Amino acid sequence: MMAYDASGYDPTILRDAFVEEGQRLLADALARMKHENVAVVPRIVDVAPIGEDISERIRITATEFNADLMVLGTHGRRGFRRLFPGSVAERVLRSACCPVLLVPSHQALTAQAQIAKPTRADATAANYELPR
């Protein structure tokens, strides 16, 4: 279905790229959750109709899924910059059907760096050569 009347513009190329990236991110998140023994049911959801508010789609999906908790990443903006409209996480928070845990992106990066930080055991194992 063509959503735009621009001559020569095919939005399916962009949509397919987004779906592919979403599937890659979903697989990565699922692997991390399984590694931590967290039970999850991941899903990718399309907005329908095109142009539907993303925060509304998240709320509807959480309701349909009977979610106990929603976890959303944020940009972690504060003060004056937070006043600008466009924060999906804030709109979800205001209309949520269940508790919402907001994780600022800088905290996610810090946690990821801690996970990726090599330990003394990693360094020892890396320096050890197996006998041939």
N, CA, C and O atoms as a Tinker XYZ file with bonds, in Angstrom:
   528  protein
     1  N      0.841000   -1.168000    0.000000    73     2
     2  CA     0.000000    0.000000    0.000000    64     1     3
     3  C      0.892000    1.238000    0.000000    63     2     4     5
     4  O      1.803000    1.353000    0.820000    81     3
     5  N      0.635000    2.132000   -0.892000    73     3     6
     6  CA     1.393000    3.380000   -0.954000    64     5     7
     7  C      0.784000    4.379000    0.018000    63     6     8     9
     8  O     -0.394000    4.722000   -0.089000    81     7
     9  N      1.583000    4.839000    0.959000    73     7    10
    10  CA     1.093000    5.802000    1.934000    64     9    11
    11  C      1.351000    7.228000    1.494000    63    10    12    13
    12  O      0.728000    8.160000    2.002000    81    11
    13  N      2.244000    7.400000    0.573000    73    11    14
    14  CA     2.628000    8.735000    0.132000    64    13    15
    15  C      2.486000    8.823000   -1.383000    63    14    16    17
    16  O      2.662000    7.832000   -2.091000    81    15
    17  N      2.170000   10.010000   -1.868000    73    15    18
    18  CA     1.969000   10.198000   -3.295000    64    17    19
    19  C      3.215000   10.703000   -4.008000    63    18    20    21
    20  O      3.109000   11.231000   -5.115000    81    19
    21  N      4.374000   10.559000   -3.415000    73    19    22
    22  CA     5.605000   11.033000   -4.050000    64    21    23
    23  C      5.966000   10.086000   -5.188000    63    22    24    25
    24  O      6.061000    8.873000   -4.999000    81    23
    25  N      6.159000   10.646000   -6.341000    73    23    26
    26  CA     6.488000    9.855000   -7.517000    64    25    27
    27  C      7.833000    9.153000   -7.327000    63    26    28    29
    28  O      8.825000    9.787000   -6.967000    81    27
    29  N      7.859000    7.859000   -7.569000    73    27    30
    30  CA     9.102000    7.096000   -7.479000    64    29    31
    31  C      9.502000    6.694000   -6.070000    63    30    32    33
    32  O     10.537000    6.054000   -5.886000    81    31
    33  N      8.712000    7.052000   -5.080000    73    31    34
    34  CA     9.043000    6.715000   -3.689000    64    33    35
    35  C      8.373000    5.405000   -3.307000    63    34    36    37
    36  O      7.154000    5.272000   -3.419000    81    35
    37  N      9.156000    4.449000   -2.860000    73    35    38
    38  CA     8.628000    3.161000   -2.431000    64    37    39
    39  C      8.931000    2.984000   -0.945000    63    38    40    41
    40  O     10.060000    2.641000   -0.594000    81    39
    41  N      7.959000    3.208000   -0.065000    73    39    42
    42  CA     8.203000    3.130000    1.376000    64    41    43
    43  C      8.482000    1.713000    1.875000    63    42    44    45
    44  O      8.958000    1.543000    2.997000    81    43
    45  N      8.195000    0.689000    1.059000    73    43    46
    46  CA     8.428000   -0.677000    1.522000    64    45    47
    47  C      9.914000   -0.960000    1.723000    63    46    48    49
    48  O     10.272000   -1.799000    2.550000    81    47
    49  N     10.786000   -0.274000    0.979000    73    47    50
    50  CA    12.225000   -0.469000    1.138000    64    49    51
    51  C     12.644000   -0.049000    2.542000    63    50    52    53
    52  O     13.368000   -0.773000    3.226000    81    51
    53  N     12.193000    1.108000    2.960000    73    51    54
    54  CA    12.520000    1.614000    4.295000    64    53    55
    55  C     11.872000    0.753000    5.372000    63    54    56    57
    56  O     12.506000    0.418000    6.372000    81    55
    57  N     10.608000    0.398000    5.165000    73    55    58
    58  CA     9.907000   -0.443000    6.138000    64    57    59
    59  C     10.617000   -1.784000    6.316000    63    58    60    61
    60  O     10.805000   -2.246000    7.442000    81    59
    61  N     11.009000   -2.406000    5.205000    73    59    62
    62  CA    11.701000   -3.691000    5.277000    64    61    63
    63  C     13.019000   -3.573000    6.040000    63    62    64    65
    64  O     13.388000   -4.475000    6.793000    81    63
    65  N     13.730000   -2.458000    5.844000    73    63    66
    66  CA    14.991000   -2.240000    6.574000    64    65    67
    67  C     14.719000   -2.101000    8.068000    63    66    68    69
    68  O     15.472000   -2.625000    8.889000    81    67
    69  N     13.643000   -1.395000    8.423000    73    67    70
    70  CA    13.282000   -1.253000    9.836000    64    69    71
    71  C     12.906000   -2.599000   10.441000    63    70    72    73
    72  O     13.310000   -2.907000   11.563000    81    71
    73  N     12.141000   -3.401000    9.717000    73    71    74
    74  CA    11.733000   -4.720000   10.220000    64    73    75
    75  C     12.965000   -5.603000   10.411000    63    74    76    77
    76  O     13.084000   -6.288000   11.427000    81    75
    77  N     13.869000   -5.593000    9.455000    73    75    78
    78  CA    15.091000   -6.394000    9.554000    64    77    79
    79  C     15.926000   -5.979000   10.774000    63    78    80    81
    80  O     16.416000   -6.832000   11.514000    81    79
    81  N     16.082000   -4.680000   10.974000    73    79    82
    82  CA    16.833000   -4.193000   12.138000    64    81    83
    83  C     16.106000   -4.549000   13.422000    63    82    84    85
    84  O     16.741000   -4.927000   14.407000    81    83
    85  N     14.776000   -4.434000   13.427000    73    83    86
    86  CA    13.991000   -4.809000   14.599000    64    85    87
    87  C     14.153000   -6.276000   14.947000    63    86    88    89
    88  O     14.258000   -6.630000   16.121000    81    87
    89  N     14.176000   -7.131000   13.936000    73    87    90
    90  CA    14.358000   -8.566000   14.174000    64    89    91
    91  C     15.746000   -8.858000   14.736000    63    90    92    93
    92  O     15.903000   -9.717000   15.604000    81    91
    93  N     16.750000   -8.140000   14.238000    73    91    94
    94  CA    18.113000   -8.321000   14.754000    64    93    95
    95  C     18.184000   -7.893000   16.220000    63    94    96    97
    96  O     18.759000   -8.602000   17.046000    81    95
    97  N     17.602000   -6.738000   16.545000    73    95    98
    98  CA    17.601000   -6.250000   17.920000    64    97    99
    99  C     16.799000   -7.175000   18.831000    63    98   100   101
   100  O     17.196000   -7.432000   19.967000    81    99
   101  N     15.672000   -7.673000   18.331000    73    99   102
   102  CA    14.843000   -8.579000   19.106000    64   101   103
   103  C     15.594000   -9.868000   19.419000    63   102   104   105
   104  O     15.534000  -10.356000   20.547000    81   103
   105  N     16.298000  -10.423000   18.441000    73   103   106
   106  CA    17.073000  -11.651000   18.656000    64   105   107
   107  C     18.179000  -11.419000   19.681000    63   106   108   109
   108  O     18.425000  -12.272000   20.533000    81   107
   109  N     18.844000  -10.269000   19.601000    73   107   110
   110  CA    19.900000   -9.943000   20.552000    64   109   111
   111  C     19.328000   -9.801000   21.959000    63   110   112   113
   112  O     19.895000  -10.330000   22.915000    81   111
   113  N     18.210000   -9.089000   22.092000    73   111   114
   114  CA    17.582000   -8.908000   23.402000    64   113   115
   115  C     17.116000  -10.246000   23.966000    63   114   116   117
   116  O     17.278000  -10.506000   25.159000    81   115
   117  N     16.539000  -11.092000   23.121000    73   115   118
   118  CA    16.066000  -12.400000   23.569000    64   117   119
   119  C     17.231000  -13.249000   24.073000    63   118   120   121
   120  O     17.109000  -13.918000   25.099000    81   119
   121  N     18.355000  -13.229000   23.365000    73   119   122
   122  CA    19.530000  -13.993000   23.804000    64   121   123
   123  C     20.029000  -13.493000   25.157000    63   122   124   125
   124  O     20.386000  -14.290000   26.025000    81   123
   125  N     20.053000  -12.182000   25.334000    73   123   126
   126  CA    20.502000  -11.617000   26.619000    64   125   127
   127  C     19.553000  -11.990000   27.742000    63   126   128   129
   128  O     19.989000  -12.319000   28.844000    81   127
   129  N     18.252000  -11.941000   27.468000    73   127   130
   130  CA    17.265000  -12.292000   28.487000    64   129   131
   131  C     17.378000  -13.765000   28.871000    63   130   132   133
   132  O     17.333000  -14.105000   30.053000    81   131
   133  N     17.523000  -14.635000   27.877000    73   131   134
   134  CA    17.670000  -16.065000   28.170000    64   133   135
   135  C     18.922000  -16.326000   28.989000    63   134   136   137
   136  O     18.908000  -17.160000   29.894000    81   135
   137  N     20.009000  -15.619000   28.679000    73   135   138
   138  CA    21.260000  -15.762000   29.420000    64   137   139
   139  C     21.070000  -15.403000   30.895000    63   138   140   141
   140  O     21.712000  -15.984000   31.770000    81   139
   141  N     20.183000  -14.441000   31.161000    73   139   142
   142  CA    19.898000  -14.000000   32.529000    64   141   143
   143  C     18.698000  -14.725000   33.134000    63   142   144   145
   144  O     18.238000  -14.361000   34.217000    81   143
   145  N     18.185000  -15.752000   32.444000    73   143   146
   146  CA    17.027000  -16.531000   32.895000    64   145   147
   147  C     15.785000  -15.668000   33.125000    63   146   148   149
   148  O     15.059000  -15.856000   34.101000    81   147
   149  N     15.554000  -14.728000   32.222000    73   147   150
   150  CA    14.371000  -13.876000   32.276000    64   149   151
   151  C     13.385000  -14.391000   31.237000    63   150   152   153
   152  O     13.712000  -14.493000   30.055000    81   151
   153  N     12.177000  -14.713000   31.686000    73   151   154
   154  CA    11.151000  -15.215000   30.778000    64   153   155
   155  C     10.503000  -14.034000   30.053000    63   154   156   157
   156  O      9.934000  -13.143000   30.683000    81   155
   157  N     10.594000  -14.040000   28.748000    73   155   158
   158  CA    10.009000  -12.964000   27.935000    64   157   159
   159  C      9.298000  -13.561000   26.735000    63   158   160   161
   160  O      9.581000  -14.682000   26.311000    81   159
   161  N      8.373000  -12.789000   26.204000    73   159   162
   162  CA     7.711000  -13.128000   24.953000    64   161   163
   163  C      7.883000  -11.912000   24.046000    63   162   164   165
   164  O      7.066000  -10.992000   24.080000    81   163
   165  N      8.943000  -11.904000   23.235000    73   163   166
   166  CA     9.193000  -10.725000   22.403000    64   165   167
   167  C      8.248000  -10.668000   21.218000    63   166   168   169
   168  O      7.750000  -11.692000   20.750000    81   167
   169  N      8.012000   -9.455000   20.743000    73   167   170
   170  CA     7.196000   -9.296000   19.551000    64   169   171
   171  C      7.518000   -7.970000   18.877000    63   170   172   173
   172  O      7.918000   -6.998000   19.518000    81   171
   173  N      7.333000   -7.964000   17.584000    73   171   174
   174  CA     7.438000   -6.743000   16.790000    64   173   175
   175  C      6.025000   -6.418000   16.341000    63   174   176   177
   176  O      5.315000   -7.280000   15.823000    81   175
   177  N      5.623000   -5.179000   16.541000    73   175   178
   178  CA     4.256000   -4.764000   16.238000    64   177   179
   179  C      4.290000   -3.606000   15.254000    63   178   180   181
   180  O      5.062000   -2.662000   15.420000    81   179
   181  N      3.458000   -3.682000   14.240000    73   179   182
   182  CA     3.322000   -2.584000   13.274000    64   181   183
   183  C      2.266000   -1.608000   13.748000    63   182   184   185
   184  O      1.302000   -1.989000   14.412000    81   183
   185  N      2.455000   -0.352000   13.402000    73   183   186
   186  CA     1.398000    0.624000   13.620000    64   185   187
   187  C      0.373000    0.436000   12.514000    63   186   188   189
   188  O      0.721000    0.169000   11.364000    81   187
   189  N     -0.892000    0.579000   12.880000    73   187   190
   190  CA    -1.939000    0.438000   11.877000    64   189   191
   191  C     -3.083000    1.343000   12.287000    63   190   192   193
   192  O     -3.585000    1.173000   13.398000    81   191
   193  N     -3.506000    2.232000   11.530000    73   191   194
   194  CA    -3.037000    2.556000   10.186000    64   193   195
   195  C     -1.710000    3.308000   10.234000    63   194   196   197
   196  O     -1.251000    3.733000   11.294000    81   195
   197  N     -1.113000    3.457000    9.061000    73   195   198
   198  CA     0.139000    4.192000    8.969000    64   197   199
   199  C     -0.088000    5.588000    9.532000    63   198   200   201
   200  O     -1.071000    6.252000    9.203000    81   199
   201  N      0.821000    6.018000   10.375000    73   199   202
   202  CA     0.685000    7.327000   11.009000    64   201   203
   203  C      0.099000    7.259000   12.402000    63   202   204   205
   204  O     -0.003000    8.283000   13.078000    81   203
   205  N     -0.293000    6.062000   12.852000    73   203   206
   206  CA    -0.826000    5.905000   14.200000    64   205   207
   207  C      0.237000    6.340000   15.208000    63   206   208   209
   208  O      1.432000    6.160000   14.973000    81   207
   209  N     -0.196000    6.903000   16.316000    73   207   210
   210  CA     0.711000    7.338000   17.366000    64   209   211
   211  C      1.417000    6.122000   17.978000    63   210   212   213
   212  O      0.770000    5.158000   18.388000    81   211
   213  N      2.745000    6.183000   18.032000    73   211   214
   214  CA     3.536000    5.054000   18.539000    64   213   215
   215  C      3.198000    4.761000   20.001000    63   214   216   217
   216  O      3.049000    3.599000   20.377000    81   215
   217  N      3.078000    5.792000   20.820000    73   215   218
   218  CA     2.772000    5.566000   22.234000    64   217   219
   219  C      1.417000    4.885000   22.407000    63   218   220   221
   220  O      1.243000    4.052000   23.296000    81   219
   221  N      0.467000    5.242000   21.559000    73   219   222
   222  CA    -0.848000    4.609000   21.621000    64   221   223
   223  C     -0.755000    3.136000   21.211000    63   222   224   225
   224  O     -1.404000    2.284000   21.818000    81   223
   225  N      0.050000    2.832000   20.182000    73   223   226
   226  CA     0.223000    1.446000   19.753000    64   225   227
   227  C      0.879000    0.626000   20.864000    63   226   228   229
   228  O      0.498000   -0.523000   21.086000    81   227
   229  N      1.852000    1.198000   21.558000    73   227   230
   230  CA     2.507000    0.497000   22.672000    64   229   231
   231  C      1.482000    0.208000   23.768000    63   230   232   233
   232  O      1.439000   -0.900000   24.301000    81   231
   233  N      0.659000    1.203000   24.104000    73   231   234
   234  CA    -0.352000    1.019000   25.143000    64   233   235
   235  C     -1.371000   -0.043000   24.749000    63   234   236   237
   236  O     -1.724000   -0.896000   25.563000    81   235
   237  N     -1.843000    0.001000   23.515000    73   235   238
   238  CA    -2.816000   -0.988000   23.031000    64   237   239
   239  C     -2.217000   -2.391000   23.071000    63   238   240   241
   240  O     -2.868000   -3.336000   23.516000    81   239
   241  N     -0.987000   -2.521000   22.608000    73   239   242
   242  CA    -0.328000   -3.830000   22.588000    64   241   243
   243  C     -0.133000   -4.365000   24.004000    63   242   244   245
   244  O     -0.343000   -5.553000   24.246000    81   243
   245  N      0.266000   -3.509000   24.939000    73   243   246
   246  CA     0.437000   -3.932000   26.333000    64   245   247
   247  C     -0.887000   -4.404000   26.919000    63   246   248   249
   248  O     -0.929000   -5.378000   27.670000    81   247
   249  N     -1.961000   -3.713000   26.576000    73   247   250
   250  CA    -3.288000   -4.115000   27.053000    64   249   251
   251  C     -3.689000   -5.458000   26.450000    63   250   252   253
   252  O     -4.149000   -6.345000   27.168000    81   251
   253  N     -3.517000   -5.615000   25.135000    73   251   254
   254  CA    -3.849000   -6.884000   24.469000    64   253   255
   255  C     -3.018000   -8.036000   25.027000    63   254   256   257
   256  O     -3.503000   -9.160000   25.152000    81   255
   257  N     -1.777000   -7.749000   25.357000    73   255   258
   258  CA    -0.847000   -8.758000   25.851000    64   257   259
   259  C     -1.048000   -9.028000   27.342000    63   258   260   261
   260  O     -0.502000   -9.989000   27.885000    81   259
   261  N     -1.833000   -8.176000   27.996000    73   259   262
   262  CA    -2.061000   -8.263000   29.440000    64   261   263
   263  C     -0.728000   -8.143000   30.191000    63   262   264   265
   264  O     -0.424000   -8.933000   31.086000    81   263
   265  N      0.043000   -7.147000   29.806000    73   263   266
   266  CA     1.383000   -6.954000   30.370000    64   265   267
   267  C      1.318000   -6.593000   31.846000    63   266   268   269
   268  O      0.429000   -5.863000   32.286000    81   267
   269  N      2.281000   -7.121000   32.603000    73   267   270
   270  CA     2.420000   -6.787000   34.016000    64   269   271
   271  C      3.310000   -5.555000   34.200000    63   270   272   273
   272  O      3.189000   -4.825000   35.184000    81   271
   273  N      4.206000   -5.340000   33.229000    73   271   274
   274  CA     5.174000   -4.254000   33.322000    64   273   275
   275  C      5.652000   -3.899000   31.922000    63   274   276   277
   276  O      5.861000   -4.778000   31.086000    81   275
   277  N      5.822000   -2.605000   31.675000    73   275   278
   278  CA     6.439000   -2.155000   30.431000    64   277   279
   279  C      7.795000   -1.547000   30.787000    63   278   280   281
   280  O      7.907000   -0.765000   31.731000    81   279
   281  N      8.813000   -1.914000   30.026000    73   279   282
   282  CA    10.153000   -1.350000   30.212000    64   281   283
   283  C     10.492000   -0.606000   28.931000    63   282   284   285
   284  O     10.519000   -1.190000   27.848000    81   283
   285  N     10.751000    0.697000   29.070000    73   283   286
   286  CA    11.037000    1.538000   27.911000    64   285   287
   287  C     12.335000    2.289000   28.113000    63   286   288   289
   288  O     12.637000    2.746000   29.215000    81   287
   289  N     13.095000    2.411000   27.051000    73   287   290
   290  CA    14.289000    3.244000   27.084000    64   289   291
   291  C     13.917000    4.688000   26.826000    63   290   292   293
   292  O     12.937000    4.974000   26.138000    81   291
   293  N     14.706000    5.603000   27.381000    73   291   294
   294  CA    14.489000    7.034000   27.164000    64   293   295
   295  C     15.812000    7.683000   26.796000    63   294   296   297
   296  O     16.878000    7.079000   26.914000    81   295
   297  N     15.717000    8.921000   26.349000    73   295   298
   298  CA    16.929000    9.699000   26.088000    64   297   299
   299  C     17.426000   10.351000   27.360000    63   298   300   301
   300  O     18.533000   10.888000   27.379000    81   299
   301  N     16.645000   10.321000   28.419000    73   299   302
   302  CA    17.059000   10.860000   29.706000    64   301   303
   303  C     17.181000   12.372000   29.732000    63   302   304   305
   304  O     17.981000   12.912000   30.496000    81   303
   305  N     16.402000   13.064000   28.914000    73   303   306
   306  CA    16.469000   14.535000   28.894000    64   305   307
   307  C     15.844000   15.105000   30.160000    63   306   308   309
   308  O     14.911000   14.534000   30.725000    81   307
   309  N     16.373000   16.233000   30.588000    73   307   310
   310  CA    15.853000   16.900000   31.782000    64   309   311
   311  C     15.641000   18.375000   31.486000    63   310   312   313
   312  O     16.069000   18.902000   30.459000    81   311
   313  N     14.969000   19.013000   32.420000    73   311   314
   314  CA    14.824000   20.461000   32.346000    64   313   315
   315  C     14.066000   20.925000   31.121000    63   314   316   317
   316  O     13.081000   20.312000   30.710000    81   315
   317  N     14.537000   22.011000   30.546000    73   315   318
   318  CA    13.841000   22.675000   29.439000    64   317   319
   319  C     13.673000   21.752000   28.232000    63   318   320   321
   320  O     12.619000   21.762000   27.596000    81   319
   321  N     14.694000   20.956000   27.905000    73   319   322
   322  CA    14.606000   20.078000   26.725000    64   321   323
   323  C     13.501000   19.048000   26.868000    63   322   324   325
   324  O     12.961000   18.585000   25.863000    81   323
   325  N     13.151000   18.676000   28.099000    73   323   326
   326  CA    12.108000   17.697000   28.336000    64   325   327
   327  C     10.730000   18.246000   27.972000    63   326   328   329
   328  O      9.805000   17.469000   27.738000    81   327
   329  N     10.577000   19.560000   27.920000    73   327   330
   330  CA     9.287000   20.178000   27.655000    64   329   331
   331  C      8.847000   20.052000   26.213000    63   330   332   333
   332  O      7.658000   20.180000   25.922000    81   331
   333  N      9.784000   19.803000   25.293000    73   331   334
   334  CA     9.414000   19.695000   23.890000    64   333   335
   335  C      8.597000   18.438000   23.654000    63   334   336   337
   336  O      8.931000   17.373000   24.175000    81   335
   337  N      7.531000   18.548000   22.875000    73   335   338
   338  CA     6.725000   17.355000   22.604000    64   337   339
   339  C      7.513000   16.341000   21.780000    63   338   340   341
   340  O      8.481000   16.688000   21.103000    81   339
   341  N      7.083000   15.085000   21.849000    73   339   342
   342  CA     7.726000   14.074000   21.034000    64   341   343
   343  C      8.278000   12.919000   21.835000    63   342   344   345
   344  O      8.779000   11.958000   21.252000    81   343
   345  N      8.204000   12.981000   23.139000    73   343   346
   346  CA     8.723000   11.895000   23.949000    64   345   347
   347  C      7.717000   10.744000   23.989000    63   346   348   349
   348  O      6.682000   10.826000   24.651000    81   347
   349  N      8.041000    9.683000   23.274000    73   347   350
   350  CA     7.160000    8.514000   23.250000    64   349   351
   351  C      7.050000    7.923000   24.652000    63   350   352   353
   352  O      5.956000    7.584000   25.104000    81   351
   353  N      8.188000    7.800000   25.339000    73   351   354
   354  CA     8.177000    7.205000   26.679000    64   353   355
   355  C      7.283000    7.999000   27.627000    63   354   356   357
   356  O      6.549000    7.414000   28.423000    81   355
   357  N      7.342000    9.310000   27.545000    73   355   358
   358  CA     6.515000   10.129000   28.438000    64   357   359
   359  C      5.036000    9.963000   28.119000    63   358   360   361
   360  O      4.214000    9.896000   29.033000    81   359
   361  N      4.684000    9.895000   26.844000    73   359   362
   362  CA     3.277000    9.703000   26.468000    64   361   363
   363  C      2.783000    8.317000   26.892000    63   362   364   365
   364  O      1.636000    8.169000   27.314000    81   363
   365  N      3.648000    7.302000   26.778000    73   363   366
   366  CA     3.265000    5.965000   27.238000    64   365   367
   367  C      3.032000    6.003000   28.744000    63   366   368   369
   368  O      2.046000    5.457000   29.239000    81   367
   369  N      3.933000    6.642000   29.462000    73   367   370
   370  CA     3.839000    6.729000   30.914000    64   369   371
   371  C      2.516000    7.371000   31.345000    63   370   372   373
   372  O      1.895000    6.930000   32.312000    81   371
   373  N      2.093000    8.400000   30.632000    73   371   374
   374  CA     0.870000    9.124000   31.000000    64   373   375
   375  C     -0.404000    8.317000   30.736000    63   374   376   377
   376  O     -1.426000    8.580000   31.369000    81   375
   377  N     -0.374000    7.352000   29.829000    73   375   378
   378  CA    -1.593000    6.601000   29.491000    64   377   379
   379  C     -1.456000    5.109000   29.766000    63   378   380   381
   380  O     -2.267000    4.319000   29.284000    81   379
   381  N     -0.452000    4.714000   30.525000    73   379   382
   382  CA    -0.143000    3.289000   30.721000    64   381   383
   383  C     -1.246000    2.536000   31.445000    63   382   384   385
   384  O     -1.940000    3.079000   32.305000    81   383
   385  N     -1.390000    1.269000   31.073000    73   383   386
   386  CA    -2.367000    0.386000   31.685000    64   385   387
   387  C     -1.740000   -0.476000   32.785000    63   386   388   389
   388  O     -2.432000   -1.243000   33.455000    81   387
   389  N     -0.411000   -0.337000   32.963000    73   387   390
   390  CA     0.321000   -1.107000   33.965000    64   389   391
   391  C      1.564000   -0.302000   34.363000    63   390   392   393
   392  O      1.833000    0.736000   33.759000    81   391
   393  N      2.317000   -0.749000   35.350000    73   391   394
   394  CA     3.534000   -0.019000   35.730000    64   393   395
   395  C      4.518000    0.074000   34.565000    63   394   396   397
   396  O      4.599000   -0.826000   33.729000    81   395
   397  N      5.267000    1.184000   34.526000    73   395   398
   398  CA     6.246000    1.430000   33.470000    64   397   399
   399  C      7.594000    1.708000   34.121000    63   398   400   401
   400  O      7.701000    2.543000   35.019000    81   399
   401  N      8.612000    1.008000   33.663000    73   399   402
   402  CA     9.981000    1.245000   34.108000    64   401   403
   403  C     10.703000    1.955000   32.971000    63   402   404   405
   404  O     10.865000    1.396000   31.887000    81   403
   405  N     11.139000    3.199000   33.222000    73   403   406
   406  CA    11.870000    3.964000   32.215000    64   405   407
   407  C     13.358000    3.859000   32.505000    63   406   408   409
   408  O     13.802000    4.107000   33.626000    81   407
   409  N     14.127000    3.487000   31.483000    73   407   410
   410  CA    15.570000    3.327000   31.626000    64   409   411
   411  C     16.265000    4.356000   30.749000    63   410   412   413
   412  O     16.218000    4.254000   29.523000    81   411
   413  N     16.919000    5.363000   31.368000    73   411   414
   414  CA    17.639000    6.359000   30.556000    64   413   415
   415  C     18.753000    5.702000   29.762000    63   414   416   417
   416  O     19.414000    4.788000   30.254000    81   415
   417  N     18.963000    6.159000   28.544000    73   415   418
   418  CA    19.956000    5.540000   27.664000    64   417   419
   419  C     21.347000    5.561000   28.259000    63   418   420   421
   420  O     22.112000    4.622000   28.041000    81   419
   421  N     21.709000    6.606000   29.008000    73   419   422
   422  CA    23.053000    6.642000   29.592000    64   421   423
   423  C     23.228000    5.544000   30.627000    63   422   424   425
   424  O     24.343000    5.052000   30.796000    81   423
   425  N     22.161000    5.134000   31.334000    73   423   426
   426  CA    22.261000    4.025000   32.279000    64   425   427
   427  C     22.429000    2.709000   31.548000    63   426   428   429
   428  O     23.177000    1.841000   31.998000    81   427
   429  N     21.749000    2.552000   30.440000    73   427   430
   430  CA    21.874000    1.323000   29.656000    64   429   431
   431  C     23.303000    1.183000   29.142000    63   430   432   433
   432  O     23.865000    0.088000   29.162000    81   431
   433  N     23.892000    2.286000   28.682000    73   431   434
   434  CA    25.268000    2.241000   28.190000    64   433   435
   435  C     26.235000    1.924000   29.312000    63   434   436   437
   436  O     27.186000    1.169000   29.109000    81   435
   437  N     26.010000    2.491000   30.508000    73   435   438
   438  CA    26.868000    2.213000   31.650000    64   437   439
   439  C     26.774000    0.749000   32.048000    63   438   440   441
   440  O     27.790000    0.111000   32.320000    81   439
   441  N     25.557000    0.213000   32.084000    73   439   442
   442  CA    25.367000   -1.201000   32.428000    64   441   443
   443  C     26.016000   -2.097000   31.385000    63   442   444   445
   444  O     26.626000   -3.110000   31.726000    81   443
   445  N     25.887000   -1.727000   30.122000    73   443   446
   446  CA    26.478000   -2.518000   29.046000    64   445   447
   447  C     27.999000   -2.509000   29.164000    63   446   448   449
   448  O     28.642000   -3.536000   28.946000    81   447
   449  N     28.580000   -1.365000   29.505000    73   447   450
   450  CA    30.027000   -1.266000   29.670000    64   449   451
   451  C     30.484000   -2.135000   30.835000    63   450   452   453
   452  O     31.545000   -2.754000   30.761000    81   451
   453  N     29.696000   -2.191000   31.913000    73   451   454
   454  CA    30.053000   -3.028000   33.055000    64   453   455
   455  C     30.019000   -4.501000   32.673000    63   454   456   457
   456  O     30.874000   -5.280000   33.094000    81   455
   457  N     29.028000   -4.878000   31.876000    73   455   458
   458  CA    28.921000   -6.271000   31.440000    64   457   459
   459  C     30.092000   -6.618000   30.531000    63   458   460   461
   460  O     30.654000   -7.709000   30.630000    81   459
   461  N     30.464000   -5.695000   29.646000    73   459   462
   462  CA    31.513000   -5.953000   28.665000    64   461   463
   463  C     32.917000   -5.819000   29.259000    63   462   464   465
   464  O     33.889000   -6.243000   28.635000    81   463
   465  N     33.039000   -5.231000   30.463000    73   463   466
   466  CA    34.346000   -5.006000   31.054000    64   465   467
   467  C     34.993000   -6.349000   31.388000    63   466   468   469
   468  O     34.404000   -7.156000   32.107000    81   467
   469  N     36.215000   -6.599000   30.866000    73   467   470
   470  CA    36.857000   -7.887000   31.126000    64   469   471
   471  C     37.237000   -8.038000   32.597000    63   470   472   473
   472  O     37.623000   -7.074000   33.258000    81   471
   473  N     37.121000   -9.253000   33.087000    73   471   474
   474  CA    37.493000   -9.546000   34.471000    64   473   475
   475  C     38.896000  -10.114000   34.502000    63   474   476   477
   476  O     39.480000  -10.398000   33.457000    81   475
   477  N     39.439000  -10.280000   35.696000    73   475   478
   478  CA    40.779000  -10.870000   35.849000    64   477   479
   479  C     40.782000  -12.294000   35.288000    63   478   480   481
   480  O     41.764000  -12.723000   34.682000    81   479
   481  N     39.678000  -13.025000   35.494000    73   479   482
   482  CA    39.590000  -14.394000   34.977000    64   481   483
   483  C     39.615000  -14.393000   33.451000    63   482   484   485
   484  O     40.219000  -15.272000   32.837000    81   483
   485  N     38.954000  -13.396000   32.835000    73   483   486
   486  CA    38.962000  -13.298000   31.378000    64   485   487
   487  C     40.379000  -13.064000   30.869000    63   486   488   489
   488  O     40.802000  -13.668000   29.884000    81   487
   489  N     41.109000  -12.179000   31.552000    73   487   490
   490  CA    42.478000  -11.863000   31.141000    64   489   491
   491  C     43.375000  -13.083000   31.301000    63   490   492   493
   492  O     44.220000  -13.349000   30.446000    81   491
   493  N     43.200000  -13.819000   32.382000    73   491   494
   494  CA    43.994000  -15.027000   32.602000    64   493   495
   495  C     43.702000  -16.067000   31.539000    63   494   496   497
   496  O     44.621000  -16.679000   30.995000    81   495
   497  N     42.417000  -16.272000   31.238000    73   495   498
   498  CA    42.021000  -17.246000   30.220000    64   497   499
   499  C     42.547000  -16.845000   28.846000    63   498   500   501
   500  O     42.945000  -17.702000   28.056000    81   499
   501  N     42.547000  -15.551000   28.562000    73   499   502
   502  CA    43.026000  -15.080000   27.264000    64   501   503
   503  C     44.521000  -15.311000   27.095000    63   502   504   505
   504  O     44.999000  -15.503000   25.977000    81   503
   505  N     45.265000  -15.293000   28.207000    73   503   506
   506  CA    46.719000  -15.470000   28.146000    64   505   507
   507  C     47.140000  -16.939000   28.198000    63   506   508   509
   508  O     48.311000  -17.259000   27.990000    81   507
   509  N     46.200000  -17.817000   28.471000    73   507   510
   510  CA    46.507000  -19.227000   28.598000    64   509   511
   511  C     46.422000  -19.905000   27.244000    63   510   512   513
   512  O     45.424000  -19.760000   26.538000    81   511
   513  N     47.459000  -20.646000   26.874000    73   511   514
   514  CA    47.442000  -21.381000   25.617000    64   513   515
   515  C     47.216000  -22.850000   25.892000    63   514   516   517
   516  O     47.831000  -23.428000   26.789000    81   515
   517  N     46.341000  -23.447000   25.123000    73   515   518
   518  CA    46.098000  -24.873000   25.278000    64   517   519
   519  C     47.289000  -25.649000   24.721000    63   518   520   521
   520  O     47.854000  -25.257000   23.700000    81   519
   521  N     47.678000  -26.739000   25.372000    73   519   522
   522  CA    48.779000  -27.546000   24.844000    64   521   523
   523  C     48.393000  -28.156000   23.500000    63   522   524   525
   524  O     47.233000  -28.489000   23.259000    81   523
   525  N     49.393000  -28.292000   22.633000    73   523   526
   526  CA    49.125000  -28.861000   21.300000    64   525   527
   527  C     49.544000  -30.282000   21.224000    63   526   528
   528  O     49.392000  -30.916000   20.179000    81   527
